[in-house]
Amino acid sequence: MGGRWITLTGGAGHLRVLHNIPHVSASALYISFSPYFSCVRAFVVWNVVDPISDHLFQTDIEITREEDFTHILQMEENYIQQICEDIIRLKPDLLFSEKGISDLAIHYLMKANISAIRRIRKSDSNRIARACGARVVSRTDELTEEDVGTRAGQFEVKKIGDEYFAFVTECKDPKACTILLRGASKEILAEVERNLQDAMQVTRNVLLDPRLVPGGGAVEMAVAHALIEKSKTMTGVEQWPYRAVANALEVIPRTLIQNCGASTIRLLTSLRAKHTQEGCQTWGVNGETGALADMKELGIWEPLTVKSQTFKTSVETAILLLRIDDIVSGHKSKKDNNQGGEGDAAYN
């Protein structure tokens, strides 16, 4: 069937949905739907016709005659029918709404063979619109053919565990998509999500600034060696800040060696000696074997953006702590407080 979309604004074990990753868009809370169809036309709308349950449309009406109540019901039915006719006019296959959809609207939409999903989050509606090429609209009387999304290839409702999920897949050039994570427990799921977020952020940083530096503690050891050499050209107390920063930077390769279970003193001394040689600035600690290795040959790199920000934050934190002259304790003295009665409380 020909596919059209309108977006209206307005599992087993544990499961989590992550967005903004190509190639699948997911959402839930459906009303009337066909479980599967392809070549989708979709609308994304803010509110489709649930004036009774939606607080935005609540109105107090005083009725004195019985025929007035019947007239009000007829006005409501005509209003809902007009909104549905505006949607049906563009012949979509699928309708997304951020708000509710009344039973009468469901009746009209089902007669026109239009599936509908209601009460999706605003962020989801924006992503669905970006994925299928639809435009989020807030008034049905302003719907045009340009608002219809036609880039979605398939719509399918699947049951995962005890919940139903609506999948919009096979999108042409999607601008927003979804990854579905599943895990045996919440802890495992949270760990998988953190790892995925880290990987995504690394990719983002590399795209924004493609410059890389060797990992495995090679950069920290190279900078520490340069600071030590710089301190040797100075006399007096001026050399000690350089040496202090150099010792602090060696914490990274030392920690890597400890995590590998290797000899910390022996390997760290060997790494210092290695960095004194010409052309060995890329040598660091192999996190799997605990031995020294050339990070360039192993292909272990880190974004320069992250590394430079780490150094900057560390130095700024050290400066902040050095500027603190003293710490004043403000707890009350029970002894002085008891002696003072209802007078001013004494402090130490």
C-alpha positions, 0 to 999 in steps of 0.5 A: 500500500502507498505509505503516508505519515502525519505527526500531530504535536500536542520487555523481556527482562529490562529494556531501554530506548535510546534515541538519535542513532540510525536506523530505527524509530520506536514509540509506544501507547497506540490506539487503533492500528494495523500491526504491519504495513509498508510504504508508510505516509505519516503525520505528526500532530500536537493534538488530535481531538480529545477535547474532553480529557485534555485540560487545554479544552476544559470549559464550564458550561451552564445548561438550563434546557435539555435541548442545549445539552443535545446541541452541545454534544452535536457541536462536539461531534461536528468539531471532531468530525471536521478535524478527522476530515482534515486528516483523512483528506491527505490520506495518511496511513499512520497518525502520531499525536502527543495528546489523546484521541477520543473514541469518536475520532478513533471511529472516523480514523478506523473507517478511513483505514488510518492507524493512530498512536497517541500520547507520545512524548514531544521528543519522540514526535520530533524524532519521528518527524525527522526520521520519516520526513514529516512536519510537526503541525498543531492545527489540522486545518492547516495540513498540507501535502508538504506536512506528510512524511513519505520517507518511512518504508515500514511500520510494525508493532511488536510485543517485547516482553509484556509491552508493545512497541511501534517500530518505524523502519527502513527510513530513507536518509533518516535524521533521527533513529533509535537503539533498543537496549536489553539486559538481564538486570537494571545494573547491566543495562545501565552499564551498557548504556554508559558504554554506548554513550561514551562511544557516541561521545568519542565519535562526536568529539572526533568528528568535531575535532579530528586530532588524536593523541596516543593513549595508554598513558603515553601523553601523560608520561610525555608531558611529565618528562617535558616538565621535568626537563623544564624544571632542571633549567630552573633554580630554587622554588620555581622548579617545584611546581613543574615537578609536582605537576609531572608527578601528578600526571604519572598517576595515569600510567601508574593506575593502568599498571596497577589495573594490569597487576604488573610491577608498578615501580619496575614498569613505571621506571622503564616507561620513564627511561623509554620517554627519554629516548628520541622518537619514543613519545608514543609509548605507553602501557598495554592495558591487556598485557601490562607490558610497555608498547607503542600505542601508535602500533596498537592503534590506541588513540584518544581525542585531543579535545578530551585530553586537553580539557582534562589537563585544563580542568586539573590545573584549574582545580589545583589553583582553586584549592591553593587559593583557599587560605583556611576552612572555618568550622561553623558547628554549634558548641553544645557547652557554650549553648547550654550556658548561654541559655536563650542568648546568642549561640556560640560557635567554634 
